[in-house]
Amino acid sequence: MDENWIRVIAVYAIPVIFAITLHEAAHGWMAQRLGDPTASQLGRISLNPARHIDPIGTLLVPGLTLALGGAMGAFALFGWAKPVPVDARYFTRPVRDMAWVAAAGPGMNLFMALAWALFAKTVLLMLGMSDTEAAQADGQAVASISADFAIRMAVAGIVVNVALMVLNLLPLPPLDGSRVVTALLPPSIGWRYAQLERYGLWILLILLFSGALGAIVKPITAWILQMIVSLFGLR
């Protein structure tokens, strides 16, 4: 394997796995809050990524899209975890409550993006405070490499989570944004709109590999990233 790809995998592995799997855990957590115990009973409300990993969707597909995305002009990250089961029969207002469950996933990605930004800022502040001492330390080179890796991983965590948040908020079934749109539409129109879900994955794949998905997601992602950079002073 090319050394550069080993570095890419090392930097992105943890951010990608947590971004995808905790997204699903958030769906289960919100469903439980709204009265559905299904995910909890199956052990899916967990911070342990192993409970949510889908070998193809969480590992293989993100790796392939990271490798091929730049060359094809497509959105450079795509993947999924094992879907968290949700039983809307437990909800008092099923359509509205499903929208809240759907929104929890992107909400978790936003939370993780901010957490990674805080981590990056903390590392940068620690480096700034210890520059004088580090210059005289025997382990300066090792510390510098470790800090550089931590910063790169934090940046990957910010980018991955913002990109997945934006992607999942697109109003295309079966993405989370479609659940929110369905809740806002009149019932008769919302029902018809939800029927697009049977074609949703194929539409997404066409958009992905044609580059259209990247053209939609990247500008929004870039704008949100700029806001986070400014908020945490990461320039």
C-alpha positions as CSV (number, residue, x, y, z in Angstrom):
1,M,0.0,0.0,0.0
2,D,1.2,3.5,-0.9
3,E,2.7,5.3,2.1
4,N,0.5,8.4,1.5
5,W,-2.6,6.2,1.7
6,I,-1.4,4.7,5.0
7,R,-1.2,8.2,6.4
8,V,-4.6,9.2,5.0
9,I,-6.2,6.1,6.6
10,A,-4.4,6.7,9.9
11,V,-5.7,10.3,10.0
12,Y,-9.3,9.6,8.8
13,A,-10.1,6.2,10.3
14,I,-11.2,7.3,13.8
15,P,-13.1,10.5,12.7
16,V,-14.9,8.6,9.9
17,I,-15.9,5.6,12.1
18,F,-17.2,7.8,14.9
19,A,-18.9,10.3,12.6
20,I,-20.9,7.5,10.9
21,T,-21.7,5.3,13.9
22,L,-22.5,7.9,16.5
23,H,-24.8,9.5,14.0
24,E,-26.9,6.3,14.2
25,A,-26.6,6.1,18.0
26,A,-28.1,9.6,18.1
27,H,-31.1,8.4,16.2
28,G,-31.7,5.7,18.7
29,W,-31.2,8.1,21.7
30,M,-33.8,10.5,20.3
31,A,-36.2,7.7,19.6
32,Q,-35.9,6.5,23.2
33,R,-36.6,10.0,24.4
34,L,-39.8,10.1,22.4
35,G,-41.0,6.8,23.7
36,D,-39.5,4.1,21.5
37,P,-37.4,1.6,23.4
38,T,-36.4,-0.6,20.4
39,A,-32.9,0.7,19.8
40,S,-32.2,0.7,23.6
41,Q,-33.3,-2.9,23.9
42,L,-31.0,-3.9,21.1
43,G,-28.0,-2.1,22.6
44,R,-27.8,0.4,19.8
45,I,-27.7,3.5,22.0
46,S,-24.0,3.1,22.6
47,L,-20.8,5.1,22.1
48,N,-19.1,1.9,21.1
49,P,-18.7,2.1,17.3
50,A,-18.5,-1.7,17.1
51,R,-22.2,-1.9,17.8
52,H,-23.0,0.2,14.7
53,I,-20.4,-0.7,12.1
54,D,-21.5,-2.1,8.8
55,P,-18.4,-3.6,7.1
56,I,-19.3,-2.3,3.7
57,G,-21.0,1.0,4.5
58,T,-18.7,2.1,7.4
59,L,-15.4,0.8,6.1
60,L,-15.2,-0.2,2.5
61,V,-17.4,2.4,0.8
62,P,-15.9,5.4,2.7
63,G,-12.5,4.2,1.8
64,L,-13.3,3.8,-1.8
65,T,-15.0,7.2,-2.1
66,L,-12.1,8.9,-0.3
67,A,-9.8,7.2,-2.9
68,L,-11.9,8.0,-5.9
69,G,-13.7,11.2,-5.0
70,G,-11.0,13.6,-5.9
71,A,-10.3,12.0,-9.3
72,M,-14.0,11.9,-10.2
73,G,-14.9,15.3,-9.0
74,A,-17.5,13.7,-6.7
75,F,-18.3,14.2,-3.1
76,A,-15.3,12.6,-1.4
77,L,-17.0,10.8,1.5
78,F,-20.0,8.5,1.5
79,G,-20.9,5.8,3.9
80,W,-23.4,4.4,6.4
81,A,-23.7,2.4,9.6
82,K,-26.2,-0.3,10.4
83,P,-29.5,1.5,10.6
84,V,-31.0,1.9,14.0
85,P,-34.5,0.3,14.2
86,V,-37.2,2.8,15.0
87,D,-40.8,1.8,15.7
88,A,-43.1,4.8,15.0
89,R,-46.0,3.1,16.7
90,Y,-44.5,4.2,20.1
91,F,-44.7,7.9,19.1
92,T,-47.6,10.1,20.0
93,R,-47.2,12.1,16.8
94,P,-45.4,9.8,14.4
95,V,-44.6,12.1,11.6
96,R,-43.3,14.9,13.8
97,D,-41.4,12.6,16.1
98,M,-39.7,10.8,13.2
99,A,-38.5,14.2,12.0
100,W,-36.9,14.8,15.4
101,V,-35.3,11.3,15.3
102,A,-34.0,12.1,11.8
103,A,-32.6,15.5,12.9
104,A,-30.7,13.9,15.8
105,G,-28.2,12.3,13.5
106,P,-27.0,15.5,11.8
107,G,-27.2,17.2,15.2
108,M,-24.7,14.7,16.5
109,N,-22.4,15.3,13.5
110,L,-22.5,19.1,14.3
111,F,-21.7,18.3,18.0
112,M,-18.7,16.2,17.0
113,A,-17.5,18.8,14.5
114,L,-17.5,21.4,17.3
115,A,-15.8,18.9,19.7
116,W,-13.0,18.2,17.2
117,A,-12.6,22.0,16.7
118,L,-12.3,22.4,20.5
119,F,-9.7,19.6,20.5
120,A,-7.7,21.3,17.8
121,K,-7.8,24.6,19.6
122,T,-6.6,23.0,22.8
123,V,-3.7,21.3,21.1
124,L,-2.7,24.6,19.4
125,L,-2.9,26.4,22.7
126,M,-0.8,23.8,24.4
127,L,1.8,24.0,21.7
128,G,1.9,27.8,22.0
129,M,2.4,27.6,25.8
130,S,5.2,25.0,25.6
131,D,7.2,26.2,22.6
132,T,10.1,27.6,24.8
133,E,10.3,24.4,26.9
134,A,9.9,22.1,23.9
135,A,12.8,23.8,22.1
136,Q,15.2,22.5,24.8
137,A,13.6,19.1,25.2
138,D,15.1,15.9,23.8
139,G,11.7,14.7,22.7
140,Q,10.9,17.8,20.7
141,A,10.7,16.0,17.4
142,V,8.5,13.3,18.7
143,A,6.2,15.8,20.4
144,S,6.0,17.8,17.2
145,I,5.1,14.8,15.1
146,S,2.4,13.8,17.7
147,A,0.9,17.2,17.7
148,D,0.9,17.4,13.9
149,F,-0.9,14.1,13.8
150,A,-3.5,15.2,16.4
151,I,-4.1,18.5,14.5
152,R,-4.6,16.6,11.2
153,M,-7.0,14.1,12.8
154,A,-8.9,17.0,14.4
155,V,-9.2,18.8,11.0
156,A,-10.4,15.5,9.4
157,G,-13.0,15.2,12.2
158,I,-14.3,18.6,11.6
159,V,-14.5,18.2,7.8
160,V,-16.0,14.7,7.9
161,N,-18.7,15.6,10.4
162,V,-19.7,18.8,8.7
163,A,-19.8,17.1,5.3
164,L,-21.9,14.2,6.6
165,M,-24.2,16.6,8.4
166,V,-24.8,18.6,5.2
167,L,-25.2,15.4,3.1
168,N,-27.8,13.9,5.5
169,L,-29.8,17.1,5.6
170,L,-30.4,17.0,1.9
171,P,-34.2,16.6,1.3
172,L,-33.8,13.3,-0.6
173,P,-35.3,10.1,0.8
174,P,-33.9,8.2,2.6
175,L,-31.6,10.9,3.9
176,D,-32.6,12.5,7.2
177,G,-33.5,15.8,5.6
178,S,-36.4,14.1,3.8
179,R,-38.0,13.1,7.2
180,V,-37.9,16.7,8.3
181,V,-39.4,17.9,5.0
182,T,-42.1,15.2,5.2
183,A,-43.2,16.5,8.6
184,L,-43.5,20.0,7.2
185,L,-45.6,19.0,4.2
186,P,-49.4,18.4,4.2
187,P,-50.0,14.7,4.9
188,S,-51.2,13.8,1.4
189,I,-48.2,15.5,-0.3
190,G,-45.8,14.2,2.4
191,W,-46.9,10.6,1.8
192,R,-46.3,10.9,-2.0
193,Y,-42.9,12.5,-1.4
194,A,-41.8,9.7,1.0
195,Q,-42.4,7.2,-1.8
196,L,-39.3,8.5,-3.5
197,E,-37.3,6.5,-0.9
198,R,-37.4,3.3,-3.1
199,Y,-35.3,5.1,-5.6
200,G,-33.3,7.2,-3.2
201,L,-30.1,5.2,-3.0
202,W,-29.8,5.0,-6.8
203,I,-30.4,8.7,-7.1
204,L,-27.7,9.3,-4.5
205,L,-25.2,7.1,-6.3
206,I,-25.8,8.8,-9.6
207,L,-25.4,12.2,-8.0
208,L,-22.3,11.0,-6.2
209,F,-20.4,9.6,-9.2
210,S,-21.5,12.2,-11.6
211,G,-20.0,14.9,-9.4
212,A,-23.4,16.6,-8.9
213,L,-23.5,15.7,-5.2
214,G,-20.2,17.3,-4.6
215,A,-21.3,20.4,-6.4
216,I,-24.3,20.7,-4.0
217,V,-22.6,19.7,-0.8
218,K,-19.1,21.2,-1.0
219,P,-20.1,24.9,-1.1
220,I,-22.4,24.5,1.9
221,T,-19.8,22.5,3.7
222,A,-17.1,25.1,3.0
223,W,-19.3,27.9,4.4
224,I,-20.0,26.0,7.6
225,L,-16.3,25.1,8.0
226,Q,-15.4,28.7,7.6
227,M,-17.8,29.6,10.4
228,I,-16.3,27.0,12.7
229,V,-12.7,28.1,11.9
230,S,-13.7,31.7,12.7
231,L,-15.6,30.7,15.9
232,F,-12.6,28.8,17.4
233,G,-9.9,31.0,15.9
234,L,-8.2,28.2,14.0
235,R,-6.7,30.3,11.3
